[in-house]
């Protein structure tokens, strides 16, 4: 069969040789395109794996920040409740002439509570930044 195709192409002269060249060129171009497509798909897989790894790292950091925030919030509530209970006990058991001293103690407790609130606000800001990073990672993953 190959000899009959070759004989037919030779009978056609230059047109036959041109057709043979075109078939060969098409075959070679198809091979190159397939190789390029395979390389491109491998690149996409690599990028996807890197994106997944980055997303997992980001989730881990986000989960750690949330856990720390929850722990701090619980500790803060327990501390404030203890300070309030202690202040109430002191107020109930003291004479009224030492009320000025107790007012200062309450002011110190209030200052400590304010510092704790500032720490919580800072943690909340960190959480918001993590959320922004997560949205950015998601946007990049979608592209």
C-alpha positions in Angstrom: 0.0 0.0 0.0 2.8 2.4 0.8 4.4 1.8 -2.6 1.2 2.6 -4.3 0.9 5.9 -2.4 4.5 6.7 -3.2 4.0 5.9 -6.9 0.8 8.1 -7.0 2.7 11.0 -5.4 5.6 10.6 -7.8 3.2 10.5 -10.8 1.8 13.9 -9.7 5.3 15.4 -9.9 5.9 18.5 -7.9 2.3 18.6 -6.6 2.8 15.1 -5.2 6.1 16.1 -3.5 4.4 19.1 -2.1 1.5 17.1 -0.8 4.0 14.6 0.8 5.8 17.6 2.4 2.5 19.0 3.7 1.5 15.7 5.3 4.9 15.3 6.9 4.8 18.9 8.1 1.3 18.5 9.6 2.3 15.3 11.4 5.4 17.0 12.8 3.4 20.1 13.9 0.8 17.9 15.6 3.6 16.2 17.6 5.1 19.5 18.6 1.7 20.8 19.7 1.0 17.7 21.7 4.4 18.1 23.5 3.7 21.8 24.2 0.2 20.8 25.5 1.7 18.2 27.8 4.3 20.6 29.2 1.5 23.2 29.7 -0.6 20.7 31.6 2.3 19.7 33.8 2.9 23.4 34.5 -0.7 23.8 35.5 -0.5 20.8 37.8 2.6 22.3 39.5 0.9 25.6 39.9 -2.2 24.0 41.4 -0.2 22.0 43.8 1.7 25.1 45.0 -1.5 27.0 45.3 -3.1 24.2 47.4 0.0 24.1 49.6 -0.1 27.9 50.2 -3.8 27.7 50.9 -3.2 25.0 53.5 -0.5 27.1 55.2 -2.9 30.1 55.2 -5.7 28.0 56.7 -3.3 26.7 59.4 -2.3 30.2 60.3 -5.9 31.4 60.3 -7.0 28.5 62.6 -4.1 29.2 65.0 -5.1 32.9 65.2 -8.7 32.0 65.8 -7.8 29.5 68.5 -5.5 32.0 70.2 -8.3 34.6 70.0 -10.8 32.2 71.6 -8.3 31.3 74.4 -7.6 35.0 75.1 -11.3 35.8 75.1 -12.0 33.0 77.6 -9.1 34.0 79.8 -10.2 37.6 79.7 -13.7 36.7 80.8 -12.5 34.6 83.7 -10.1 37.3 84.8 -12.7 40.0 84.6 -15.2 37.9 86.5 -12.6 37.2 89.2 -11.6 40.8 89.5 -15.2 41.9 89.8 -16.0 39.2 92.4 -12.8 40.2 94.4 -13.7 43.9 94.2 -17.3 43.2 95.5 -15.9 41.1 98.4 -13.5 43.9 99.3 -16.2 46.6 99.1 -18.6 44.6 101.2 -16.0 43.9 103.9 -14.4 47.3 104.2 -15.3 50.3 106.3 -16.5 53.5 104.5 -13.5 55.5 105.6 -11.2 53.5 103.3 -13.5 54.0 100.3 -11.0 56.3 98.5 -8.4 53.5 98.5 -10.9 51.1 97.1 -11.9 53.5 94.4 -8.2 53.5 93.3 -8.2 49.7 93.3 -11.3 49.7 91.1 -9.6 52.3 88.8 -6.6 49.9 88.5 -8.9 47.0 87.7 -10.6 49.1 85.1 -7.2 50.0 83.6 -6.2 46.3 83.5 -9.5 45.5 81.8 -8.9 48.3 79.2 -5.4 46.8 78.5 -7.0 43.4 78.0 -9.6 44.9 75.7 -6.9 46.5 73.6 -5.2 43.1 73.3 -8.5 41.6 72.1 -9.0 44.4 69.5 -5.4 43.8 68.2 -6.2 40.0 67.8 -9.4 40.9 66.1 -7.5 43.1 63.6 -5.1 40.2 63.0 -8.1 38.0 62.2 -9.4 40.5 59.8 -6.0 40.6 58.1 -6.0 36.8 57.9 -9.4 37.0 56.3 -8.1 39.5 53.7 -5.2 37.2 52.9 -7.6 34.3 52.6 -9.8 36.2 50.2 -6.7 37.2 48.2 -5.6 33.6 48.1 -9.0 32.5 46.9 -9.0 35.2 44.3 -5.6 34.1 43.1 -6.7 30.5 43.1 -9.8 31.3 41.0 -7.6 33.1 38.4 
